[in-house]
Structures are given as structure tokens and as C-alpha cells.
Amino acid sequence: MQPGLFQTILETFWFPNVLTIRGEIERKMASIAAVKICTEIPAVAANGSVFSKLLAQGVDLLLPPEEEGENGASNIGSPLD
């Protein structure tokens, strides 16, 4: 495999799109995939910035997705509300 190809795929396709997944089961599956990539792909484990971003997205996928209201604002209140 070409060096850096996996990182390019993550940066081009995974990072911009993964948090748009809506189904609960689908989000869990993507979260598991993110953690498996972090732990089983040596090139990702060796790259701190890619590793941390992928791991953070894996955790974010376990949280309920924010839903936008009619004006584009989130329907989820802030912790200070």
C-alpha cells in the first residue's frame, strides 16, 4: 500500500462525514470501527494527530446526535440553561 494512503482516506472521507451518521446502531458500528482502526492499524497509532481525532470521533459517535431546529440552531440546550 502507498505510504500515507490510509491517512489520506481518513482525512478525505472519514473525518468530514462520520458524524453525519444518524442511526443508533450505525453510529455504534462506526464508533467500534474508529476504535479498531486506532488500535489495529500501526500507521494510525503512530500518528498522534490522526489517532486523537479518530478516537475523539469514536467517542462523539456514542453521544446522541444534535438535531437542528427550523432556524438551524441546535435543539439541545446548553448545560447552563
ABEGO torsion letter per residue (X at the ends): XBBGAAAAAAAAAAAAAAAABABAAAAAAAAAAAAAAAAABAAAAABAAAAAAAAAAAAAAABBBBBBBAAGBBABBBAAX
